[in-house]
Amino acid sequence: LEFKLAEPEEEIKQNEGGSKIRTVSSFEMLSRFGKLLKAAEAGVDYEPALKLLISMGPAAVEVEIRGLDPDIGGSDDVMIRFLEMIKYAFQTKCNFEVAQGYLGLFLKLHADFVKENDEAKQVCEKLAIIQGETWHKLRNTMNQTLTLLSYFKNAALINY
């Protein structure tokens, strides 16, 4: 497990006496994943953040998702962006099970945030609709595949 926390952006001001005063422009202590989420435009650039999260191990994924909490160094905006990233994963129909797992962990860790934040509620409502639609399409595709496999298996047995 490797923590990669970037230093906060700082501004250096020169005083009359020549001393340097450093002021922190933001209290966010975002990891590389958090910065990718924050930099992503809504619905457009979530692929790099998703790929980074997929490349991590289970413990690192949990640390990253916990780190989105504003009390730990994240922000409400980054947490909403995480939900948008999951929505993006469902819409692209890639990594469905992984996105399901990440969503489950997020809701387990940050259920209070979703209950209290109206924007998060709206995103979760849209997410539930998209998740249901995607699951039905995936289930239908799997059923068609199983039907074809069964047909070819039976056809091969009859010809012998």
DSSP file (Angstrom, degrees, kcal/mol; ACC not computed):
  #  RESIDUE AA STRUCTURE BP1 BP2  ACC     N-H-->O    O-->H-N    N-H-->O    O-->H-N    TCO  KAPPA ALPHA  PHI   PSI    X-CA   Y-CA   Z-CA
    1    1 A L              0   0    0      0, 0.0     2,-0.5     0, 0.0    55,-0.0   0.000 360.0 360.0 360.0 124.7    0.0    0.0    0.0
    2    2 A E        -     0   0    0      2,-0.0     2,-0.5     0, 0.0     0, 0.0  -0.972 360.0-148.7-125.3 122.4    1.5    3.2   -1.1
    3    3 A F        -     0   0    0     -2,-0.5     2,-0.4     2,-0.0    57,-0.0  -0.757  11.2-173.8 -89.8 130.5    0.2    6.7   -0.2
    4    4 A K        +     0   0    0     -2,-0.5    28,-0.7     2,-0.0     2,-0.6  -0.748  13.0 167.7-125.1  83.4    0.7    9.4   -2.7
    5    5 A L  B     -A   31   0A   0     -2,-0.4     2,-0.2    26,-0.2    26,-0.2  -0.861  25.8-141.3 -99.4 123.8   -0.5   12.6   -1.2
    6    6 A A        -     0   0    0     24,-0.8     3,-0.1    -2,-0.6    -2,-0.0  -0.501  25.3-102.9 -81.1 152.0    0.5   15.7   -3.1
    7    7 A E        -     0   0    0     -2,-0.2    -1,-0.1     1,-0.1     3,-0.1  -0.482  44.1-102.9 -70.9 143.7    1.6   18.8   -1.3
    8    8 A P        -     0   0    0      0, 0.0     2,-0.2     0, 0.0    -1,-0.1  -0.331  40.5 -98.0 -66.4 150.1   -1.1   21.5   -1.1
    9    9 A E        -     0   0    0     -3,-0.1    16,-1.6    17,-0.0    17,-0.4  -0.491  48.9-167.8 -68.0 134.6   -0.7   24.4   -3.5
   10   10 A E  E     -B   24   0B   0     -2,-0.2     2,-0.5    14,-0.2    14,-0.2  -0.940  17.9-147.1-129.4 148.3    0.8   27.3   -1.6
   11   11 A E  E     -B   23   0B   0     12,-1.6    12,-1.7    -2,-0.4     2,-0.6  -0.936  13.3-148.2-111.1 136.6    1.3   31.0   -2.3
   12   12 A I  E     -B   22   0B   0     -2,-0.5     2,-0.4    10,-0.2    10,-0.2  -0.917  13.7-166.7-107.8 124.8    4.4   32.8   -1.0
   13   13 A K  E     -B   21   0B   0      8,-1.8     8,-1.6    -2,-0.6     2,-0.5  -0.902  14.2-137.5-112.6 137.8    4.0   36.4   -0.2
   14   14 A Q  E     -B   20   0B   0     -2,-0.4     6,-0.2     6,-0.2     2,-0.1  -0.820  18.9-157.2 -93.2 126.7    6.8   38.8    0.5
   15   15 A N    >   -     0   0    0      4,-1.9     3,-1.4    -2,-0.5     0, 0.0  -0.449  34.5-100.3 -91.7 173.0    6.4   41.1    3.4
   16   16 A E  T 3  S+     0   0    0      1,-0.3    -1,-0.1    -2,-0.1    -2,-0.0   0.864 123.0  54.8 -62.0 -36.0    8.1   44.5    3.9
   17   17 A G  T 3  S-     0   0    0      1,-0.1    -1,-0.3     2,-0.1     3,-0.1   0.476 119.1-109.1 -78.6  -1.2   10.6   42.9    6.3
   18   18 A G  S <  S+     0   0    0     -3,-1.4    -2,-0.1     1,-0.3     2,-0.1   0.470  72.2 139.8  89.2   1.1   11.5   40.2    3.7
   19   19 A S        -     0   0    0      1,-0.0    -4,-1.9    -5,-0.0     2,-0.5  -0.438  48.5-130.6 -78.4 155.7    9.8   37.3    5.6
   20   20 A K  E     -B   14   0B   0     -6,-0.2     2,-0.5    -2,-0.1    -6,-0.2  -0.918  18.1-166.9-108.8 127.1    7.9   34.7    3.6
   21   21 A I  E     -B   13   0B   0     -8,-1.6    -8,-1.8    -2,-0.5     2,-0.5  -0.957   8.6-152.6-113.5 126.2    4.4   33.8    4.7
   22   22 A R  E     -B   12   0B   0     -2,-0.5     2,-0.4   -10,-0.2   -10,-0.2  -0.848  10.3-170.1-100.5 130.2    2.9   30.7    3.2
   23   23 A T  E     -B   11   0B   0    -12,-1.7   -12,-1.6    -2,-0.5     2,-0.5  -0.970  20.6-130.8-119.8 134.6   -0.8   30.5    2.9
   24   24 A V  E     -B   10   0B   0     -2,-0.4   -14,-0.2   -14,-0.2     3,-0.1  -0.700  10.3-157.2 -83.7 127.7   -2.7   27.3    2.0
   25   25 A S  S    S+     0   0    0    -16,-1.6     2,-0.3    -2,-0.5    -1,-0.1   0.713  75.7  14.0 -79.2 -19.4   -5.2   28.0   -0.8
   26   26 A S        -     0   0    0    -17,-0.4    -1,-0.2     2,-0.1   -17,-0.0  -0.994  57.1-142.4-154.3 147.5   -7.3   25.0    0.1
   27   27 A F        +     0   0    0     -2,-0.3     2,-0.3    -3,-0.1    -1,-0.0   0.387  65.9 119.3 -91.3   4.1   -7.7   22.5    2.9
   28   28 A E        -     0   0    0      1,-0.1     2,-0.4     2,-0.0    46,-0.2  -0.533  45.1-168.0 -71.2 130.9   -8.3   19.6    0.5
   29   29 A M        +     0   0    0     44,-2.0     2,-0.2    -2,-0.3    -1,-0.1  -0.643  22.3 177.1-115.5  70.5   -5.7   16.9    0.8
   30   30 A L        -     0   0    0     -2,-0.4   -24,-0.8     1,-0.1    44,-0.1  -0.527  22.1-138.9 -84.1 141.3   -6.6   15.0   -2.3
   31   31 A S  B  >  -A    5   0A   0     -2,-0.2     4,-2.4   -26,-0.2     5,-0.2  -0.187  42.5 -87.6 -78.3-178.3   -4.7   11.9   -3.5
   32   32 A R  H  > S+     0   0    0    -28,-0.7     4,-2.1     1,-0.2     5,-0.2   0.908 132.0  51.0 -60.2 -41.5   -4.0   11.4   -7.1
   33   33 A F  H  > S+     0   0    0      1,-0.2     4,-2.3     2,-0.2    -1,-0.2   0.928 109.4  50.0 -61.5 -46.0   -7.3    9.7   -7.6
   34   34 A G  H  > S+     0   0    0      1,-0.2     4,-2.5     2,-0.2    -1,-0.2   0.881 110.1  50.6 -60.6 -39.1   -9.1   12.6   -5.9
   35   35 A K  H  X S+     0   0    0     -4,-2.4     4,-2.3     2,-0.2    -1,-0.2   0.878 108.7  51.6 -67.6 -37.2   -7.4   15.1   -8.1
   36   36 A L  H  X S+     0   0    0     -4,-2.1     4,-1.2     2,-0.2    -2,-0.2   0.903 111.5  47.9 -64.8 -39.8   -8.4   13.1  -11.2
   37   37 A L  H  < S+     0   0    0     -4,-2.3     3,-0.4     1,-0.2    -2,-0.2   0.928 112.9  47.7 -63.9 -44.7  -12.0   13.1  -10.1
   38   38 A K  H  < S+     0   0    0     -4,-2.5    -2,-0.2     1,-0.2    -1,-0.2   0.864 112.3  49.5 -65.9 -35.7  -11.9   16.8   -9.4
   39   39 A A  H  < S+     0   0    0     -4,-2.3    -1,-0.2    -5,-0.2    -2,-0.2   0.708  89.3 102.6 -76.7 -20.2  -10.3   17.6  -12.7
   40   40 A A  S  < S-     0   0    0     -4,-1.2     2,-0.2    -3,-0.4     6,-0.1  -0.412  72.3-130.3 -68.7 134.5  -12.8   15.5  -14.7
   41   41 A E    >>  -     0   0    0     -2,-0.1     3,-2.5     1,-0.1     4,-1.0  -0.609  48.2 -76.8 -79.5 148.1  -15.5   17.4  -16.5
   42   42 A A  T 34 S-     0   0    0      1,-0.3    -1,-0.1    -2,-0.2    39,-0.0  -0.210 111.7 -11.0 -53.2 115.5  -19.0   16.1  -15.7
   43   43 A G  T 34 S+     0   0    0      1,-0.1    -1,-0.3    -3,-0.1    -3,-0.0   0.509 125.4  76.1  78.0   5.8  -19.5   12.9  -17.7
   44   44 A V  T <4 S+     0   0    0     -3,-2.5     3,-0.4     1,-0.0     2,-0.2   0.832  91.2  30.4-114.0 -59.0  -16.4   13.3  -19.9
   45   45 A D  S  < S+     0   0    0     -4,-1.0     4,-0.4     1,-0.2    -3,-0.1  -0.197  74.6 113.9-106.6  41.2  -13.0   12.5  -18.4
   46   46 A Y     >  +     0   0    0      1,-0.2     4,-2.5    -2,-0.2     5,-0.2   0.613  55.5  85.9 -85.7 -10.8  -13.8    9.8  -15.8
   47   47 A E  H  > S+     0   0    0     -3,-0.4     4,-2.7     1,-0.2     5,-0.2   0.910  87.3  49.0 -59.8 -46.8  -11.8    7.1  -17.6
   48   48 A P  H  > S+     0   0    0      0, 0.0     4,-2.2     0, 0.0    -1,-0.2   0.911 113.6  47.1 -61.0 -40.3   -8.4    7.9  -16.1
   49   49 A A  H  > S+     0   0    0     -4,-0.4     4,-2.2     2,-0.2    -2,-0.2   0.910 113.5  48.2 -66.4 -41.5   -9.8    8.0  -12.5
   50   50 A L  H  X S+     0   0    0     -4,-2.5     4,-2.4     2,-0.2    -1,-0.2   0.912 111.6  49.5 -65.6 -43.0  -11.7    4.7  -13.1
   51   51 A K  H  X S+     0   0    0     -4,-2.7     4,-1.8    -5,-0.2    -1,-0.2   0.898 110.6  50.8 -63.3 -39.9   -8.6    3.0  -14.6
   52   52 A L  H  X S+     0   0    0     -4,-2.2     4,-0.5    -5,-0.2    -2,-0.2   0.924 111.4  47.6 -63.1 -43.8   -6.5    4.2  -11.6
   53   53 A L  H >< S+     0   0    0     -4,-2.2     3,-0.9     1,-0.2    -2,-0.2   0.888 110.7  51.7 -65.2 -39.4   -9.0    2.8   -9.1
   54   54 A I  H 3< S+     0   0    0     -4,-2.4    -1,-0.2     1,-0.2    -2,-0.2   0.841 104.6  57.5 -65.9 -32.9   -9.2   -0.5  -11.0
   55   55 A S  H 3< S+     0   0    0     -4,-1.8    -1,-0.2    -5,-0.2    -2,-0.2   0.628  94.8  86.8 -74.1 -12.0   -5.4   -0.8  -10.9
   56   56 A M  S << S-     0   0    0     -3,-0.9    -3,-0.0    -4,-0.5     0, 0.0  -0.461  81.3-111.7 -87.4 159.6   -5.4   -0.6   -7.1
   57   57 A G     >  -     0   0    0     -2,-0.1     4,-2.3     1,-0.1     5,-0.2  -0.312  38.2 -95.7 -79.4 170.9   -5.8   -3.4   -4.6
   58   58 A P  H  > S+     0   0    0      0, 0.0     4,-2.1     0, 0.0     5,-0.1   0.880 123.1  48.8 -58.5 -42.2   -8.8   -3.7   -2.3
   59   59 A A  H  > S+     0   0    0      1,-0.2     4,-2.2     2,-0.2     5,-0.1   0.909 112.1  48.7 -66.6 -40.9   -7.2   -2.0    0.7
   60   60 A A  H  > S+     0   0    0      2,-0.2     4,-2.5     1,-0.2    -1,-0.2   0.874 109.0  53.7 -66.5 -36.7   -6.0    0.9   -1.4
   61   61 A V  H  X S+     0   0    0     -4,-2.3     4,-2.5     2,-0.2     5,-0.2   0.924 109.1  48.7 -62.7 -43.7   -9.5    1.3   -3.0
   62   62 A E  H  X S+     0   0    0     -4,-2.1     4,-2.6     1,-0.2    -2,-0.2   0.909 110.7  50.4 -63.3 -41.1  -11.0    1.5    0.5
   63   63 A V  H  X S+     0   0    0     -4,-2.2     4,-2.1     2,-0.2    -1,-0.2   0.916 111.6  48.7 -62.1 -42.6   -8.5    4.1    1.5
   64   64 A E  H  < S+     0   0    0     -4,-2.5     4,-0.4     2,-0.2    -2,-0.2   0.919 112.9  46.3 -64.3 -43.5   -9.2    6.2   -1.6
   65   65 A I  H >< S+     0   0    0     -4,-2.5     3,-0.9     1,-0.2     4,-0.3   0.887 113.6  48.9 -69.4 -37.5  -13.0    6.0   -1.1
   66   66 A R  H >< S+     0   0    0     -4,-2.6     3,-1.6     1,-0.2    -1,-0.2   0.875 104.3  62.0 -64.6 -35.9  -12.7    6.9    2.6
   67   67 A G  T 3< S+     0   0    0     -4,-2.1    -1,-0.2     1,-0.3    -2,-0.2   0.575  86.4  73.6 -69.0  -9.7  -10.4    9.8    1.6
   68   68 A L  T <  S+     0   0    0     -3,-0.9     7,-0.9    -4,-0.4    11,-0.3   0.701  72.2 107.3 -74.9 -18.4  -13.2   11.4   -0.4
   69   69 A D  S X>>S-     0   0    0     -3,-1.6     5,-2.5    -4,-0.3     3,-1.5  -0.368  74.7-133.9 -62.8 132.3  -14.9   12.4    2.9
   70   70 A P  T 345S+     0   0    0      0, 0.0     3,-0.2     0, 0.0    -1,-0.1   0.798 105.1  60.3 -59.0 -28.5  -14.6   16.2    3.6
   71   71 A D  T 345S+     0   0    0      1,-0.2    -4,-0.1     2,-0.1    -2,-0.1   0.734 109.4  42.6 -70.1 -21.3  -13.6   15.4    7.2
   72   72 A I  T <45S-     0   0    0     -3,-1.5    -1,-0.2    -6,-0.2    -5,-0.1   0.584 136.6 -74.4-102.2 -13.2  -10.5   13.5    6.0
   73   73 A G  T  <5S+     0   0    0     -4,-1.1   -44,-2.0    -3,-0.2    -2,-0.1   0.366 100.6  98.2 135.6  -2.8   -9.4   15.9    3.2
   74   74 A G      < -     0   0    0     -5,-2.5     2,-0.3   -46,-0.2    -5,-0.2   0.100  59.9-129.5 -89.3-152.4  -11.9   15.4    0.4
   75   75 A S     >  -     0   0    0     -7,-0.9     4,-1.8     1,-0.1     5,-0.1  -0.980  23.7-106.8-156.8 164.8  -14.9   17.5   -0.5
   76   76 A D  H  > S+     0   0    0     -2,-0.3     4,-2.2     1,-0.2     5,-0.2   0.899 119.4  55.5 -60.6 -40.5  -18.6   17.3   -1.2
   77   77 A D  H  > S+     0   0    0      1,-0.2     4,-2.3     2,-0.2    -1,-0.2   0.900 106.8  48.8 -60.6 -42.8  -17.8   18.0   -4.9
   78   78 A V  H  > S+     0   0    0      2,-0.2     4,-1.9     1,-0.2    -1,-0.2   0.867 109.6  52.5 -67.8 -35.9  -15.3   15.1   -5.1
   79   79 A M  H  X S+     0   0    0     -4,-1.8     4,-1.7   -11,-0.3    -1,-0.2   0.897 110.3  47.8 -67.0 -38.9  -17.8   12.8   -3.5
   80   80 A I  H  X S+     0   0    0     -4,-2.2     4,-2.2     1,-0.2    -2,-0.2   0.904 109.5  53.8 -65.5 -40.8  -20.5   13.8   -6.1
   81   81 A R  H  X S+     0   0    0     -4,-2.3     4,-2.3     1,-0.2    -2,-0.2   0.854 103.9  56.2 -62.5 -34.1  -17.9   13.3   -8.9
   82   82 A F  H  X S+     0   0    0     -4,-1.9     4,-2.1     2,-0.2    -1,-0.2   0.937 107.7  47.3 -62.5 -45.4  -17.3    9.8   -7.6
   83   83 A L  H  X S+     0   0    0     -4,-1.7     4,-2.2     1,-0.2    -2,-0.2   0.889 111.2  51.8 -62.5 -38.4  -21.0    9.0   -8.0
   84   84 A E  H  X S+     0   0    0     -4,-2.2     4,-2.4     2,-0.2    -1,-0.2   0.872 106.7  54.0 -64.4 -36.6  -20.9   10.5  -11.5
   85   85 A M  H  X S+     0   0    0     -4,-2.3     4,-2.2     2,-0.2    -2,-0.2   0.904 108.1  48.9 -64.0 -40.9  -17.9    8.3  -12.3
   86   86 A I  H  X S+     0   0    0     -4,-2.1     4,-2.1     2,-0.2    -2,-0.2   0.905 110.3  51.4 -64.7 -40.6  -19.9    5.2  -11.3
   87   87 A K  H  X S+     0   0    0     -4,-2.2     4,-2.4     1,-0.2    -2,-0.2   0.906 108.8  51.6 -61.0 -41.5  -22.7    6.5  -13.5
   88   88 A Y  H  X S+     0   0    0     -4,-2.4     4,-2.2     1,-0.2    -2,-0.2   0.906 107.5  52.5 -60.6 -42.8  -20.3    6.8  -16.3
   89   89 A A  H  X>S+     0   0    0     -4,-2.2     5,-1.3     1,-0.2     4,-0.6   0.895 111.0  47.0 -62.5 -40.2  -19.0    3.3  -15.8
   90   90 A F  H ><5S+     0   0    0     -4,-2.1     3,-0.6     1,-0.2    -1,-0.2   0.899 111.6  51.1 -67.1 -40.1  -22.6    2.0  -16.0
   91   91 A Q  H 3<5S+     0   0    0     -4,-2.4    -2,-0.2     1,-0.2    -1,-0.2   0.855 109.6  49.0 -67.5 -34.9  -23.4    4.0  -19.1
   92   92 A T  H 3<5S-     0   0    0     -4,-2.2    -1,-0.2    -5,-0.2    -2,-0.2   0.587 103.3-135.0 -80.6  -8.8  -20.3    2.7  -20.9
   93   93 A K  T <<5 +     0   0    0     -3,-0.6     2,-0.4    -4,-0.6     3,-0.2   0.803  63.1 124.7  59.5  32.0  -21.2   -0.9  -19.9
   94   94 A C      < +     0   0    0     -5,-1.3    -1,-0.2     1,-0.2    -2,-0.2  -0.947  69.7   5.8-119.6 143.4  -17.7   -1.6  -18.9
   95   95 A N  S  > S+     0   0    0     -2,-0.4     4,-2.6    -3,-0.1     5,-0.2   0.892  73.1 164.4  57.1  44.6  -16.5   -3.0  -15.6
   96   96 A F  H  > S+     0   0    0      1,-0.2     4,-2.2     2,-0.2     5,-0.1   0.926  71.7  45.1 -60.9 -48.0  -20.1   -3.4  -14.3
   97   97 A E  H  > S+     0   0    0      2,-0.2     4,-2.2     1,-0.2    -1,-0.2   0.881 113.2  50.3 -67.0 -37.8  -19.2   -5.6  -11.4
   98   98 A V  H  > S+     0   0    0      2,-0.2     4,-2.5     1,-0.2    -1,-0.2   0.928 111.1  48.7 -64.5 -44.6  -16.3   -3.5  -10.3
   99   99 A A  H  X S+     0   0    0     -4,-2.6     4,-2.5     1,-0.2    -2,-0.2   0.879 109.2  53.9 -63.0 -37.3  -18.5   -0.4  -10.4
  100  100 A Q  H  X S+     0   0    0     -4,-2.2     4,-2.4    -5,-0.2    -1,-0.2   0.924 110.0  47.4 -60.7 -44.5  -21.1   -2.2   -8.4
  101  101 A G  H  X S+     0   0    0     -4,-2.2     4,-2.3     2,-0.2    -2,-0.2   0.911 112.2  48.4 -64.0 -43.6  -18.5   -3.0   -5.7
  102  102 A Y  H  X S+     0   0    0     -4,-2.5     4,-2.6     1,-0.2    -1,-0.2   0.903 112.0  49.7 -63.9 -40.8  -17.2    0.5   -5.6
  103  103 A L  H  X S+     0   0    0     -4,-2.5     4,-2.7     2,-0.2     5,-0.2   0.914 110.0  50.9 -64.5 -42.4  -20.8    1.9   -5.3
  104  104 A G  H  X S+     0   0    0     -4,-2.4     4,-2.0     1,-0.2    -2,-0.2   0.919 112.6  45.7 -60.9 -43.9  -21.6   -0.6   -2.5
  105  105 A L  H  X S+     0   0    0     -4,-2.3     4,-2.4     2,-0.2     5,-0.2   0.911 112.2  51.5 -65.8 -42.2  -18.5    0.4   -0.5
  106  106 A F  H  X S+     0   0    0     -4,-2.6     4,-2.9     1,-0.2    -2,-0.2   0.933 111.8  46.3 -59.6 -46.5  -19.1    4.1   -1.1
  107  107 A L  H  < S+     0   0    0     -4,-2.7     4,-0.5     1,-0.2    -1,-0.2   0.850 111.7  52.2 -67.2 -33.2  -22.7    3.8    0.2
  108  108 A K  H  < S+     0   0    0     -4,-2.0     3,-0.3    -5,-0.2    -1,-0.2   0.916 119.0  35.1 -65.6 -42.9  -21.5    1.8    3.2
  109  109 A L  H  < S+     0   0    0     -4,-2.4    -2,-0.2     1,-0.2     3,-0.2   0.817 130.0  30.2 -82.3 -32.1  -18.9    4.4    4.1
  110  110 A H  S  X S+     0   0    0     -4,-2.9     4,-1.8    -5,-0.2    -1,-0.2  -0.078  72.0 125.7-124.2  33.8  -20.8    7.6    3.1
  111  111 A A  H  > S+     0   0    0     -4,-0.5     4,-2.2    -3,-0.3     5,-0.2   0.880  76.5  55.5 -60.9 -38.5  -24.5    6.8    3.6
  112  112 A D  H  > S+     0   0    0      1,-0.2     4,-2.0     2,-0.2    -1,-0.2   0.894 105.1  52.7 -62.5 -39.5  -24.9    9.9    5.9
  113  113 A F  H  > S+     0   0    0      1,-0.2     4,-2.0     2,-0.2    -1,-0.2   0.927 109.7  48.2 -60.9 -45.1  -23.5   12.2    3.2
  114  114 A V  H  < S+     0   0    0     -4,-1.8    -1,-0.2     1,-0.2    -2,-0.2   0.886 111.8  50.2 -64.9 -38.4  -26.0   10.8    0.6
  115  115 A K  H  < S+     0   0    0     -4,-2.2    -1,-0.2     1,-0.2    -2,-0.2   0.860 117.8  38.7 -66.7 -35.2  -28.9   11.2    3.1
  116  116 A E  H  < S+     0   0    0     -4,-2.0     2,-0.6    -5,-0.2    -2,-0.2   0.700 102.2  75.6 -91.3 -21.4  -28.0   14.8    3.9
  117  117 A N     X  -     0   0    0     -4,-2.0     4,-1.9    -5,-0.2     5,-0.1  -0.836  59.7-161.0-102.3 119.0  -26.9   16.2    0.5
  118  118 A D  H  > S+     0   0    0     -2,-0.6     4,-2.2     1,-0.2     5,-0.2   0.882  92.8  52.1 -64.9 -39.7  -29.7   16.9   -2.0
  119  119 A E  H  > S+     0   0    0      1,-0.2     4,-2.3     2,-0.2    -1,-0.2   0.902 109.0  50.5 -64.7 -39.8  -27.4   16.9   -5.0
  120  120 A A  H  > S+     0   0    0      2,-0.2     4,-2.5     1,-0.2    -1,-0.2   0.885 108.3  53.3 -64.5 -38.3  -26.1   13.4   -4.0
  121  121 A K  H  X S+     0   0    0     -4,-1.9     4,-2.2     2,-0.2    -2,-0.2   0.926 109.4  48.4 -61.1 -44.4  -29.6   12.2   -3.6
  122  122 A Q  H  X S+     0   0    0     -4,-2.2     4,-2.1     1,-0.2    -2,-0.2   0.916 112.0  48.2 -63.4 -43.3  -30.4   13.3   -7.2
  123  123 A V  H  X S+     0   0    0     -4,-2.3     4,-2.6     1,-0.2    -1,-0.2   0.901 111.4  51.0 -64.0 -40.1  -27.3   11.7   -8.6
  124  124 A C  H  X S+     0   0    0     -4,-2.5     4,-2.4     2,-0.2    -1,-0.2   0.862 107.5  53.0 -66.6 -35.7  -28.1    8.5   -6.7
  125  125 A E  H  X S+     0   0    0     -4,-2.2     4,-1.7     2,-0.2    -1,-0.2   0.934 113.0  43.3 -63.9 -45.3  -31.7    8.5   -8.1
  126  126 A K  H  X S+     0   0    0     -4,-2.1     4,-2.5     1,-0.2    -2,-0.2   0.896 112.9  54.0 -63.7 -40.2  -30.3    8.8  -11.7
  127  127 A L  H  X S+     0   0    0     -4,-2.6     4,-2.8     1,-0.2    -2,-0.2   0.887 105.5  52.6 -62.0 -40.7  -27.7    6.2  -10.9
  128  128 A A  H  X S+     0   0    0     -4,-2.4     4,-2.2     2,-0.2    -1,-0.2   0.896 110.4  48.1 -63.7 -40.5  -30.3    3.7   -9.7
  129  129 A I  H  X S+     0   0    0     -4,-1.7     4,-2.4     2,-0.2    -2,-0.2   0.944 114.6  44.6 -64.9 -47.9  -32.2    4.1  -12.9
  130  130 A I  H  X S+     0   0    0     -4,-2.5     4,-2.7     1,-0.2     5,-0.2   0.893 112.2  53.0 -64.5 -40.0  -29.1    3.7  -15.1
  131  131 A Q  H  X S+     0   0    0     -4,-2.8     4,-2.6    -5,-0.2    -1,-0.2   0.921 110.1  47.9 -61.6 -44.7  -28.0    0.7  -13.0
  132  132 A G  H  X S+     0   0    0     -4,-2.2     4,-2.3     2,-0.2    -2,-0.2   0.927 113.4  46.9 -62.3 -45.8  -31.3   -1.0  -13.4
  133  133 A E  H  X S+     0   0    0     -4,-2.4     4,-2.2     1,-0.2    -2,-0.2   0.923 113.8  47.9 -61.9 -44.9  -31.3   -0.5  -17.2
  134  134 A T  H  X S+     0   0    0     -4,-2.7     4,-2.6     1,-0.2    -1,-0.2   0.900 110.9  51.0 -64.3 -41.2  -27.8   -1.6  -17.5
  135  135 A W  H  X S+     0   0    0     -4,-2.6     4,-3.0    -5,-0.2    -1,-0.2   0.911 109.4  50.3 -64.2 -41.4  -28.4   -4.7  -15.4
  136  136 A H  H  X S+     0   0    0     -4,-2.3     4,-2.4     2,-0.2    -1,-0.2   0.912 112.4  47.0 -63.5 -41.8  -31.4   -5.7  -17.5
  137  137 A K  H  X S+     0   0    0     -4,-2.2     4,-2.3     2,-0.2    -2,-0.2   0.919 114.2  47.5 -64.2 -43.2  -29.4   -5.3  -20.8
  138  138 A L  H  X S+     0   0    0     -4,-2.6     4,-2.4     2,-0.2    -2,-0.2   0.915 112.1  49.6 -64.3 -43.4  -26.5   -7.3  -19.3
  139  139 A R  H  X S+     0   0    0     -4,-3.0     4,-2.4     2,-0.2    -2,-0.2   0.910 111.2  49.4 -62.9 -42.6  -28.9  -10.0  -18.1
  140  140 A N  H  X S+     0   0    0     -4,-2.4     4,-2.4     2,-0.2    -1,-0.2   0.903 110.8  50.1 -63.3 -41.1  -30.6  -10.3  -21.5
  141  141 A T  H  X S+     0   0    0     -4,-2.3     4,-2.3     2,-0.2    -2,-0.2   0.912 111.3  48.4 -63.6 -42.6  -27.3  -10.5  -23.2
  142  142 A M  H  X S+     0   0    0     -4,-2.4     4,-2.6     2,-0.2    -2,-0.2   0.901 110.9  51.1 -64.9 -39.8  -26.1  -13.3  -20.9
  143  143 A N  H  X S+     0   0    0     -4,-2.4     4,-2.2     2,-0.2    -2,-0.2   0.904 110.2  49.2 -63.7 -41.2  -29.4  -15.2  -21.4
  144  144 A Q  H  X S+     0   0    0     -4,-2.4     4,-2.4     2,-0.2    -2,-0.2   0.910 111.6  49.5 -63.0 -42.0  -29.0  -14.9  -25.2
  145  145 A T  H  X S+     0   0    0     -4,-2.3     4,-2.5     1,-0.2    -2,-0.2   0.923 111.3  48.2 -63.3 -44.9  -25.4  -16.2  -24.9
  146  146 A L  H  X S+     0   0    0     -4,-2.6     4,-2.4     2,-0.2    -1,-0.2   0.878 110.6  52.2 -63.8 -37.5  -26.5  -19.1  -22.7
  147  147 A T  H  X S+     0   0    0     -4,-2.2     4,-2.3     2,-0.2    -2,-0.2   0.928 111.1  46.6 -63.9 -45.3  -29.3  -20.0  -25.1
  148  148 A L  H  X S+     0   0    0     -4,-2.4     4,-2.7     2,-0.2     5,-0.2   0.907 112.0  50.7 -63.8 -41.7  -26.9  -20.0  -28.1
  149  149 A L  H  X S+     0   0    0     -4,-2.5     4,-2.3     1,-0.2    -2,-0.2   0.917 110.9  48.9 -61.9 -42.7  -24.4  -22.1  -26.2
  150  150 A S  H  X S+     0   0    0     -4,-2.4     4,-2.4     2,-0.2    -1,-0.2   0.910 111.6  49.7 -63.1 -42.4  -27.1  -24.6  -25.3
  151  151 A Y  H  X S+     0   0    0     -4,-2.3     4,-2.7     2,-0.2    -2,-0.2   0.943 112.6  45.8 -62.2 -48.8  -28.3  -24.8  -28.9
  152  152 A F  H  X S+     0   0    0     -4,-2.7     4,-2.2     1,-0.2    -1,-0.2   0.870 112.2  52.1 -64.8 -36.2  -24.8  -25.4  -30.2
  153  153 A K  H  X S+     0   0    0     -4,-2.3     4,-1.7    -5,-0.2    -1,-0.2   0.940 113.6  42.8 -64.1 -47.2  -24.1  -28.0  -27.6
  154  154 A N  H  X S+     0   0    0     -4,-2.4     4,-1.9     1,-0.2    -2,-0.2   0.878 113.3  52.4 -67.8 -38.0  -27.3  -29.9  -28.4
  155  155 A A  H  X S+     0   0    0     -4,-2.7     4,-1.5     1,-0.2    -1,-0.2   0.878 109.2  50.1 -65.2 -37.7  -26.7  -29.5  -32.1
  156  156 A A  H  X S+     0   0    0     -4,-2.2     4,-0.6    -5,-0.2    -1,-0.2   0.871 110.2  50.1 -68.8 -36.6  -23.2  -30.9  -31.8
  157  157 A L  H >< S+     0   0    0     -4,-1.7     3,-0.5     1,-0.2    -2,-0.2   0.852 108.5  52.4 -69.7 -35.0  -24.4  -33.9  -29.8
  158  158 A I  H 3< S+     0   0    0     -4,-1.9    -1,-0.2     1,-0.2    -2,-0.2   0.869 105.1  55.5 -69.4 -36.6  -27.1  -34.7  -32.3
  159  159 A N  H 3<        0   0    0     -4,-1.5    -1,-0.2     1,-0.3    -2,-0.2   0.633 360.0 360.0 -73.7 -14.1  -24.6  -34.8  -35.2
  160  160 A Y    <<        0   0    0     -4,-0.6    -1,-0.3    -3,-0.5    -2,-0.2   0.455 360.0 360.0 -94.1 360.0  -22.4  -37.4  -33.6
